[in-house]
């Protein structure tokens, strides 16, 4: 069969599958800005960012944490962040006793403070331990941010979360790419807000 630009694996088709989710993220610009402003305010008040996810998103969690702690852009301020997926002894220890669904929530109950930010990443929005950790963070008074995929799943349906961004695609590769773009935008806008005198006051936030 001769190659065709309409073939499902053609370059045009590969880009087409990514177009709608990326444009949807752009349409969420105001929501993204509000999330970044909230994150910047938490950092300004002495809070830290706590990130978590399973499988591929577990490495995204570590990626996000190092971006904040050790910015690759020269001159950007280092901000406190940690990944709950990085300590295999803690993750496996909690999982063996309390079960996999509690591996992140347990750590948040010990490490989390009301001034902190919780960022949970789930490719399909159905990860039970990410959802439970976000619920725990919400109950602790932390700012909650979720990155999901598909239709958002159970995580997007969870009440009381502050900011939920869904990459509307059933292709996990596309979701991954949109998530990477999203958390780099979060990183950049947090610094934009953090570096502008006066924008983090209570008067501006209200």
Phi, psi and omega in degrees: 000124181294150179293141181221143176297346178269357177301140184300341178252016178288162180301317180300317181293321179298318178289323182299323180294338182265345188297308184297313179298322180290318177296325178295322176297318178298323178293337179271019187305318181295318178296320178297317180297319179295319178297317181295320178296318177297319178296316180298320178297321179295315176301318181300328180273006177096010180280171178232163178260131178239124189238147182202155179180168182253153174058231178305315178298341176293325176284329173299319180301316178293322178299312180300313183300313182292328177300320180282319183286324183225077185301137179280345178270118183300134177095348178281143182289137172284134181235146186290128179205151176213153178255129179281357179265352191280337184261095185295329179295316179292314181301312182287327178295313178295318182298323183289333183257316186256348181099157184298327183295344184254004189296327180266321180299319179300315181295322179295322179296332180270319190259337187282146176232155181303332181281353188277174178239133174250125178241110179254136183239126179218125185297322182247359180078009185248006183291116184296321182285330175291316178298313181297322179294320178295322176296319178297315178299316177303314182292334177280350182091010178286155171286130184248131178229130180235137171248119183233177177224186181063234176261011180097334175061201182295331181293314179296334180275354181290130183284147171085002176283145186284314186218124178233126179240123185246125173274103189282082177204145175268000179268112184299335178291319178293317178302315179303314182296320179292321178297317179300315177299317183298312184285338171288324175295317177303313180303312186293316182288328174303316179292323177301312179294318185294334185265004180255112181303133173092343185279352182256012179283161180298327181294318180290320183295330182278000000 
